[in-house]
Amino acid sequence: MSDTATVENAVPTTSAAPGARTVWQSVRVPVIAVTVLLLVSVGLAVLAGRGATGELDAESYEPAGSRAIVQLLRDEGVTVHVARTVAEARAAAEGATVLVTHPALLPADRLTAVTADAAGVVLVQPTSAALEAVASDLVPLVKDDVEDRDPGCALPIAQRAGRAEVGGVEYGRFAPRPDAPPVALCYPRAEQERIPSAPLAREGRVTALGAGNFLTNDRLDSDGNAALALGLLGERADLVWFRPSLDDPALEGGSKPLHVLLPDSVKVALLQLAIAALVVAAWRARRLGPVVAEPLPVVVRAAEATEGLARLYRRAEARHRAATSLRDAAVRSIAPRFGLPPVGADPRAVTEAVARHTGRPSHEIGELLYGEAPDGDAALVDLADSLDTLAAQLRNGKAREGHPPKGTP
């Protein structure tokens, strides 16, 4: 039994490097925090790209939707065409007022195509690229809070509406073209910068809105919001209400990457978290220190380990496991003698090779090496003795092959 089950002496040194579990416990808090922030950021980016559910949707009854103003416009005799795709908006845009609720989602060429034949264009929070696409000299200048303001301009629509809830992005002009139409800047702040700006800016047929809150269902009845919305969107008999969607096939070639849709504040937060994660990683790596070799507290002799394992097998009455270990060890020792692999060798090949070499019957060798598990301790001991005898026969047989006994011709 000692020939078939041995344990090598333990090496008296080990490494003080932390295991995977220790490392995970050390870094799990920042890793989980960064993961949660990334998931939240991706969700916000997707919502920002598609617009929040129902936001400025002409058919939405949600607070952020715009079903109420659309119904008021229809009651006033305005034909409202609700467009979800570039193709639908272009088909109804000729001679109409085109409202684009999220112009930042449209590539410049698509926005130009949608508004080319329109008599009036209203853009909600347009970017510089969007304003350039509609041939306007207006540019976004500053951001401001949404609040109640007086018109502060001579535009008849704003004068009739009076005080309204506006704000967000404010627009103005740096250096207009010589042939540029006059601009009306309505609802400006009380304190103006060097370059005048306002959240409602009209230049020719283009109107830029710093925010679309006064068009929503929950804010339409405040101050002059309804009058301002009716005046801007009801100037003509036809209105195209275009709310772009990333599902539009026409936008497949111009979809914006995710990092473009992320708000600047989220990008700054992600950068700060990345720097913090690097600092924590450097701190933890320095704290763990170098690898140290230390002597093990206990060295277990091979014989003692074998005896202890045998006692565990006996206490658990694991005769099948013990017999399997003995037989596997015997096969691993026997198979290489006949050019067979020590692990995974074909049982029939091993049996026939051993039987041919020892002159014993094949069924006897097969029963010894691959037979049923012993049904008692005495049978297990007999199995171990038989395996030792077989190993001795193979060793002696190999010796006789190399040195034939005297008298052999």
Secondary structure as GFF3:
##gff-version 3
##sequence-region A 1 409
A	DSSP	beta_strand	13	15	.	.	.	ID=ss1
A	DSSP	alpha_helix	20	50	.	.	.	ID=ss2
A	DSSP	alpha_helix	67	75	.	.	.	ID=ss3
A	DSSP	beta_strand	79	83	.	.	.	ID=ss4
A	DSSP	alpha_helix	86	92	.	.	.	ID=ss5
A	DSSP	beta_strand	97	100	.	.	.	ID=ss6
A	DSSP	three_ten_helix	103	105	.	.	.	ID=ss7
A	DSSP	alpha_helix	108	115	.	.	.	ID=ss8
A	DSSP	beta_strand	120	124	.	.	.	ID=ss9
A	DSSP	alpha_helix	128	133	.	.	.	ID=ss10
A	DSSP	beta_strand	139	149	.	.	.	ID=ss11
A	DSSP	alpha_helix	156	161	.	.	.	ID=ss12
A	DSSP	beta_strand	164	172	.	.	.	ID=ss13
A	DSSP	beta_strand	183	186	.	.	.	ID=ss14
A	DSSP	beta_strand	200	203	.	.	.	ID=ss15
A	DSSP	beta_strand	206	209	.	.	.	ID=ss16
A	DSSP	three_ten_helix	213	215	.	.	.	ID=ss17
A	DSSP	alpha_helix	225	233	.	.	.	ID=ss18
A	DSSP	beta_strand	238	242	.	.	.	ID=ss19
A	DSSP	three_ten_helix	249	254	.	.	.	ID=ss20
A	DSSP	alpha_helix	258	261	.	.	.	ID=ss21
A	DSSP	alpha_helix	264	288	.	.	.	ID=ss22
A	DSSP	beta_strand	293	295	.	.	.	ID=ss23
A	DSSP	alpha_helix	302	315	.	.	.	ID=ss24
A	DSSP	alpha_helix	319	334	.	.	.	ID=ss25
A	DSSP	three_ten_helix	335	338	.	.	.	ID=ss26
A	DSSP	alpha_helix	347	358	.	.	.	ID=ss27
A	DSSP	alpha_helix	362	370	.	.	.	ID=ss28
A	DSSP	alpha_helix	377	402	.	.	.	ID=ss29
###
